[in-house]
Amino acid sequence: MTVWDDVVGQPHVVAELSAAATDADALVTSGGAGSRMTHAWLFTGPPGSGRSTAARAFAAALQCVSPDRALGAAPGCGFCDGCHTTLVGTHADVEFVRTDLLSIGVKDTRDLVRRAALSPAGGRWQVIVLEDADRLTEGAANVLLKAVEEPAPRTVWLLCAPSVEDALPTIRSRCRLLSLRTPSVESVADVLTRRDGIAPGLAADVARATQGHIGRARRLATDESARERRAAVLRLPLRVADIGGCLRAAQELVDAAAEDAKAVAEGVDAKETEELRAALGASAGAGSRMPRGTAGAMKELADRQKRRSTRTQRDSLDLALTDLASFYRDVLTVQFGTGERIANTEVGDGIRQIAATSRPEHSLRRLEAVLACREALDRNVAPLLAVEAMTLALRAG
């Protein structure tokens, strides 16, 4: 199994990255006169297309030390020490950067730029994979610009963002662009069955339900609670017949997202706090006195944890709204009689009921209300207000 096997439904991407990895290998092993190696890449594509997976596979291919390369094999065997340690995230010369916060700030970016200036410990490449390049603040992006514009000789930047517009023009103009597309439902179902051992029927259902989003399809296939939460969201359109139902549905949706954030916090916050207290020299026990001068560090951690909770709640709500949008897309499919199979077959009766009792223009307005709610959440509107406005708009049609 090569490193490219996880890049699902992207043959053009695999071909381009494999050729680039071969060129990079020639540069390392023989000086590579006339090499066309690119030191900054921008991976773009819709959510679920596998941007970070492709970047990780490319990073592994750059670090491949398989002896088969001397016989003409392409880098990226998937079995050598370089490939394996990169894929599991332990390679000394590969840094994977992702954030569970709302943004990546200047301080973190400066640390990253300093890391990128180091020579690779293994003699091949220093690779920085920035999975959330779209979350860089403007100041952080300006800090990154100089490093991307003039990288160290053996440093490669791999930036991932949903679209080209999510990166500063000055940064994207200095990167080699690689665009991914949403994989087909069939290719996602195939990889779930072949690699994850998911039953073919379930794999096909979750791939169709998520419309080719690999990560969400895998989660639905392996997590029963995720399937239950999704089923609850898909029942929401049938519960907004009156104002009371709209408000209750909105509250339940926001509460479910808050519970997700709380579950994440319970698993991480206490451990982080205790580790910091120990590092600062506090005595054991939550009520013990902190040494002088440590209040700032504790407050900084508390602020970070609060931002992470906000991000988790927002992501959970966004996922629910995506499922809700797919419901109304199915309603439109039925109303226009396209003959296409609906994605949410488990609520097919409800989809056909709403399709029969409303018109396509109503469905379009409802779909627009869902998208408007997502935009409101991005603008930091209070979640409950945004979701209540949406459910009332769903009722009005």
Helices and strands as residue ranges (DSSP letters): G 3-6, H 11-30, E 40-44, H 51-62, G 67-71, H 81-88, E 94-97, H 106-116, E 126-130, G 133-135, H 138-149, E 155-161, G 164-166, H 169-172, E 176-179, H 185-196, H 200-209, H 214-222, H 224-234, G 236-239, H 243-279, H 295-336, G 345-347, H 348-356, H 360-378, H 383-396
